[in-house]
Amino acid sequence: MGKYPVSPLAPEKFPDLPVIKGVRFAAVEAGVRYADRLDVMLAVLDPGSVVAGVFTRSSTRSAPVRDCEAKLRKVSEAGAAILVNSGNSNAFTGSAGQESVEAICAAVAEAADVPKGRVFTSSTGVIGERLPHDRITAKVGELVEALDEGGIARAAQAIMTTDTFAKGATREIELKGGVVKIAGIAKGSGMIAPDMATMLVYIFTDAKVSRDALQAMVSCHNETTFNAITVDGDTSTSDTLICAATGASGVDCDDSEEFEAALKAVMKDLAHQVVKDGEGATKFVAVKVTGAAHDADAKRVAMSIANSPLVKTAIAGEDPNWGRIVAAVGKSGAEADRDKLTIRFGEVLVAERGWVAPGYSEEQAAGYMKLPELVIGVDLGLGKGRFTAWTCDLTHQYISINADYRS
C-alpha cells in the first residue's frame, strides 16, 4: 500500500506475463478500505474452463473460502469468474459474511453472464469488520466493461495488502501438440504459515486438462511450495489458491510431466516471492533438512527451525548462533539423535557428531550470514527423509507493520 519501503529482496520488476487465451482481467478502485488504490480485481473465464483449488484449513476460515470450497465440489465447464477484494477479509463476520458473498456473486453473475455457482470470491485484509460489499457491487459493471486479456498486472496490484511489491510468475513450454502458457499472481506478506499461508494465489493456463488431473497436481505441489513457507507461523482465515485452465491451446496435458513440472515451478516461484516480501524481511532463508527417519519428521524439523523467533532474530542480526538451530531441532517432536546431527550454514560445516565441528570458523560463518539469501542445512543421520522450508528473518519492522495494521 506504499506505506513501507519495497522489500530489499524484491525482484527488479514485475515479470512480463503472457496473455492466456480464454481469460480476461480488470481492476478498479472501489474504496473498500482505502482511497486512491486498486482494491478489486475481476477475472472472467470462457466456457470450457476448468477450475481447481486449495484453501486454508483454519477452523475460522472466511465466508468466501467456505463458498469457494462448496462450489469447487461441483464440477462444471461453464464460464466462470473470480472476484477478489483487498482491505477487508470478510472473515469472522457472522451471517453478514455470507450475505456479502451472495450479493457479490449475484452481481458478477448477471454482469458477466456466468452461472452464479461459478463465481468465486476472495477477500483479504482486516478480520472482524463487515465487508462494505455495496462498494464492490457498484463497480461490477465497470469491471466487466474494462475486461482485457492483457490486464493481469493490474489485477496483481489490486490484491495487495501489506505487500510491498506485486507478485507474478510465468512458464512457457513447448509440447508435442504445441505451446502451453502458464501465468500466476499472488499476494502475501505477513500471517504466513502452512495450511496454507496468508496469501491469495491465482494461476491461469491455456492447457487442456481435466478438472480431476488439475486438482491432483495443485493439491500435490501445494505441499512442497505454499505449504512449505512461513514468515511468522500464523495461519490466515482467508488463504486461497485457485488454478484455472481454459483449454484454449488445445494441448492435452492430463498426463504431461512437463506441464506438471512447469505448474509446480510457477507455484514455487510465487511462494518464494511471498517469503521475500515477508513483513520487514531482509533475508531469504532455505531450511534444508535431510537424513530424517521419514519425510514427515523432516518437515517437523524444518518448520521448527523456520518458525523459531530465536533463529529468525539471529539471522536478522547476522549472528551464526547455531545453538538456536540445535534447540529448534530438539523441540520439533521429530526423532533426533544429538550425536548424529550435522549442521551447515551454506558450505560452512558448523557442527557434527553432537559437537562443534573441529574446523569450524566463527569468522567464516559470520561472513556467510551477511548474504541476503541463506541456506541452513541440517542432516539428522537417521534415514532418507527430507524436506525444504523457506522463511525470512524477523526484524523490528515486522512489529512496526503489525502494530499499526488497522490504523
Residue pairs with C-beta under 8 A, 6 or more apart in sequence:
1 34
1 37
1 160
1 161
1 162
2 37
4 162
4 164
4 397
4 401
5 164
6 164
6 165
7 164
7 165
7 276
7 277
7 278
7 281
8 282
8 372
9 276
9 277
9 281
9 282
9 283
9 284
9 372
9 373
9 392
10 164
10 165
10 276
10 277
11 165
11 273
14 153
14 156
14 165
14 166
14 168
15 168
15 169
15 170
16 170
17 152
17 153
17 168
17 170
17 183
17 185
18 170
18 172
18 181
18 183
19 149
19 150
19 181
20 149
20 152
20 181
20 182
20 183
20 204
20 205
20 206
20 246
20 248
21 149
21 206
21 246
21 248
21 249
22 45
22 46
22 48
22 49
22 206
22 246
22 247
22 248
23 43
23 44
23 45
23 46
23 49
23 149
23 204
23 244
23 246
24 43
24 44
24 147
24 148
24 149
24 151
25 41
25 42
25 43
25 147
25 148
25 149
25 150
25 151
25 152
25 154
25 155
26 41
26 42
26 142
26 143
26 144
26 145
26 146
26 147
26 148
26 151
26 154
26 155
27 38
27 40
27 41
27 42
27 143
27 146
27 151
27 154
27 155
27 157
27 158
28 38
28 39
28 40
28 139
28 142
28 143
28 146
28 158
29 35
29 36
29 37
29 38
29 39
29 40
30 39
30 40
30 85
30 135
30 136
30 138
30 139
31 39
31 135
32 39
32 40
32 85
32 86
32 87
32 88
32 125
32 131
32 132
32 135
32 136
33 39
33 86
33 87
33 88
33 125
33 126
34 87
38 154
38 157
38 158
39 85
39 86
39 87
39 158
40 83
40 84
40 85
40 86
40 136
40 139
40 143
40 158
41 83
41 84
41 143
41 154
41 155
41 158
41 159
42 81
42 82
42 83
42 84
42 108
42 112
42 140
42 143
42 144
42 147
42 155
43 81
43 82
43 83
43 155
43 202
43 204
43 244
44 79
44 80
44 81
44 112
44 114
44 144
44 147
45 51
45 79
45 80
45 81
45 82
45 244
45 246
46 79
46 246
46 248
47 77
47 78
47 79
48 77
48 246
48 247
49 77
49 79
49 80
49 244
49 245
49 246
49 247
50 75
50 77
50 209
50 210
50 211
50 214
50 244
50 245
50 247
51 72
51 80
51 118
51 120
51 211
51 242
51 243
51 244
52 72
52 211
52 214
52 215
52 217
52 218
52 219
52 242
52 243
52 244
53 68
53 69
53 72
53 120
53 215
53 218
53 240
53 241
53 242
53 243
54 196
54 218
54 219
54 222
54 226
54 241
55 61
55 65
55 68
55 69
55 196
55 239
55 240
55 241
56 65
56 195
56 196
56 235
56 236
56 237
56 238
56 239
56 240
57 195
57 196
57 235
58 195
58 235
58 236
58 237
58 239
60 91
60 92
60 237
61 91
61 237
61 238
61 239
62 89
62 90
62 91
62 92
62 97
62 123
62 237
62 238
63 90
63 91
63 93
63 97
63 98
63 100
63 101
64 90
64 97
64 101
64 121
64 122
64 123
64 238
64 240
65 122
65 237
65 238
65 239
65 240
66 98
67 98
67 101
67 105
67 120
67 121
68 120
68 121
68 122
68 240
68 242
71 117
71 118
71 120
72 120
74 117
75 211
76 115
76 117
76 118
77 211
78 114
78 115
78 118
79 112
79 113
79 114
79 115
79 118
80 114
80 118
80 119
80 120
80 244
81 108
81 109
81 112
81 114
81 118
81 119
81 120
82 119
82 120
82 121
82 122
82 202
82 242
82 244
83 104
83 108
83 119
83 120
83 121
83 122
83 136
83 140
83 143
84 121
84 122
84 123
84 124
84 155
84 158
84 159
84 200
84 202
85 121
85 122
85 123
85 124
85 125
85 131
85 136
86 123
86 124
86 125
86 158
86 159
86 160
86 161
86 187
87 124
87 125
87 126
87 161
88 123
88 125
88 126
88 129
88 131
88 132
89 123
89 124
89 125
89 126
89 127
89 236
89 237
89 238
90 97
90 100
90 101
90 123
90 131
91 97
91 123
91 127
91 128
91 237
91 238
92 127
92 128
92 237
93 100
93 128
93 129
93 130
93 131
96 130
96 131
97 130
97 131
99 133
100 130
100 131
100 133
101 121
103 133
103 134
103 137
104 119
104 121
104 133
104 136
104 137
104 140
105 116
105 119
105 121
106 116
107 136
107 137
107 140
108 114
108 119
108 140
109 115
109 116
109 118
109 119
111 140
111 141
111 143
111 144
112 119
112 140
112 144
120 242
122 159
122 200
122 238
122 240
122 242
123 131
123 238
124 159
124 161
124 187
124 198
124 200
124 238
125 161
126 405
126 406
127 237
152 168
152 183
152 185
152 204
153 166
153 168
155 185
155 202
156 166
156 167
156 168
156 185
156 186
156 187
157 166
159 185
159 187
159 200
159 202
160 166
160 187
161 187
161 189
162 189
162 190
162 279
162 401
162 405
163 187
163 188
163 189
163 277
164 189
164 277
165 273
165 277
166 185
167 185
167 186
167 187
167 188
167 270
167 273
167 274
167 277
168 183
168 184
168 185
168 186
168 270
169 183
169 184
169 186
169 265
169 266
169 269
169 270
169 273
170 181
170 182
170 183
170 184
170 266
171 181
171 182
171 262
171 263
171 265
171 266
172 179
172 180
172 181
172 182
172 262
173 179
173 180
173 258
173 259
173 262
174 180
175 251
175 253
175 256
175 258
175 259
177 249
177 250
177 251
177 252
178 249
178 250
178 251
179 249
179 251
180 205
180 206
180 207
180 249
180 251
180 253
180 259
180 262
181 205
181 206
181 249
182 203
182 204
182 205
182 207
182 262
182 263
182 266
183 203
183 204
183 205
183 266
184 201
184 202
184 203
184 204
184 266
184 267
184 269
184 270
185 201
185 202
185 270
186 199
186 200
186 201
186 202
186 270
186 271
186 273
186 274
187 199
187 200
187 274
188 197
188 198
188 199
188 200
188 201
188 274
188 277
189 198
189 231
189 274
189 277
189 278
189 279
190 198
190 231
190 232
190 234
190 278
190 279
190 398
190 401
190 402
191 198
191 231
191 232
191 234
191 235
191 236
192 198
192 199
192 229
192 230
192 231
192 232
192 234
192 236
192 274
192 275
192 278
193 230
193 231
193 232
193 233
193 234
193 235
193 307
194 226
194 227
194 228
194 229
194 230
194 235
194 303
195 227
195 235
195 239
196 222
196 226
196 227
196 235
196 239
196 241
197 226
197 227
197 229
197 230
197 231
197 235
197 236
197 239
197 271
197 274
198 234
198 235
198 236
198 238
198 239
199 226
199 236
199 239
199 240
199 241
199 274
200 238
200 239
200 240
200 241
201 226
201 240
201 241
201 242
201 267
201 270
202 241
202 242
202 243
202 244
203 241
203 242
203 243
203 244
203 263
203 266
203 267
203 270
204 243
204 244
204 245
204 246
205 243
205 244
205 245
205 246
205 259
205 263
206 245
206 246
206 247
206 248
206 249
206 251
207 245
207 247
207 249
207 251
207 253
207 256
207 259
208 245
208 247
208 249
208 250
208 251
208 252
208 253
209 245
209 247
209 252
209 253
209 254
209 259
210 254
213 253
213 254
213 255
214 243
214 245
217 260
217 263
217 264
218 241
218 243
218 263
218 267
221 260
221 263
221 264
221 267
221 268
222 241
222 267
224 264
224 268
224 387
224 388
225 264
225 267
225 268
225 270
225 271
226 241
226 267
226 270
226 271
226 274
228 271
228 299
228 302
228 387
228 388
228 389
228 390
229 271
229 272
229 274
229 275
229 389
229 390
229 391
230 275
230 303
230 306
230 307
230 389
230 390
230 391
231 274
231 275
231 278
231 279
231 281
231 391
231 392
232 278
232 279
232 307
232 394
232 398
233 307
243 263
245 253
253 259
253 260
271 390
272 284
272 390
275 281
275 284
275 390
275 391
275 392
276 284
276 392
278 391
278 392
278 398
279 397
279 398
279 401
279 402
280 394
280 395
280 396
280 397
280 398
280 399
280 400
280 401
281 392
281 393
281 395
282 316
282 372
282 392
282 393
282 395
283 315
283 316
283 371
283 372
283 373
283 374
283 392
283 393
284 372
284 373
284 374
284 390
284 392
285 306
285 315
285 373
285 374
285 375
285 376
285 390
285 391
285 392
285 393
286 373
286 374
286 375
286 376
286 388
286 389
286 390
287 302
287 305
287 306
287 376
287 378
287 388
287 389
287 390
287 391
288 302
288 375
288 376
288 377
288 378
288 386
288 388
289 298
289 299
289 301
289 302
289 305
289 378
289 379
289 380
289 385
289 386
289 387
289 388
289 389
290 298
290 377
290 378
290 379
290 380
290 385
290 386
291 340
291 342
291 379
291 380
291 381
291 382
291 383
291 384
291 385
291 386
292 298
292 301
292 334
292 335
292 380
292 382
292 383
292 384
292 385
292 386
292 387
293 334
293 335
293 380
293 382
293 383
293 385
294 383
294 385
295 385
295 386
295 387
296 385
297 332
297 334
297 335
297 380
297 382
297 385
298 334
298 380
298 385
298 386
298 387
299 387
299 389
300 332
300 333
300 334
301 328
301 329
301 332
301 334
301 336
301 378
301 380
301 387
302 378
302 387
302 388
302 389
303 332
303 389
304 328
304 329
304 331
304 332
304 333
304 334
305 311
305 325
305 328
305 329
305 332
305 376
305 378
305 389
306 389
306 390
306 391
307 391
308 324
308 327
308 328
309 394
310 321
310 324
310 327
310 328
311 324
311 325
311 328
311 376
312 391
312 392
312 393
312 394
313 393
313 394
314 320
314 321
314 324
315 369
315 374
315 393
315 394
316 393
316 394
316 395
318 366
318 369
318 370
319 366
319 369
320 345
320 348
320 350
320 362
320 365
320 366
320 368
320 369
322 343
322 345
322 350
322 351
322 356
322 365
325 343
325 350
325 376
325 378
326 341
326 343
326 351
329 336
329 341
329 378
329 380
330 336
334 380
335 380
335 382
336 380
336 382
337 380
337 381
337 382
338 354
339 353
339 354
340 353
340 354
340 380
340 381
340 382
341 351
341 352
341 353
341 354
341 378
341 379
341 380
341 381
342 349
342 351
342 352
342 353
342 377
342 378
342 379
342 381
343 350
343 351
343 352
343 376
343 377
343 378
344 350
344 375
344 376
344 377
344 378
345 365
345 368
345 369
345 374
345 375
345 376
345 377
346 368
346 371
346 374
346 375
346 377
348 360
348 361
348 364
348 365
348 368
349 357
349 359
349 360
350 356
350 357
350 360
350 365
351 357
351 360
368 374
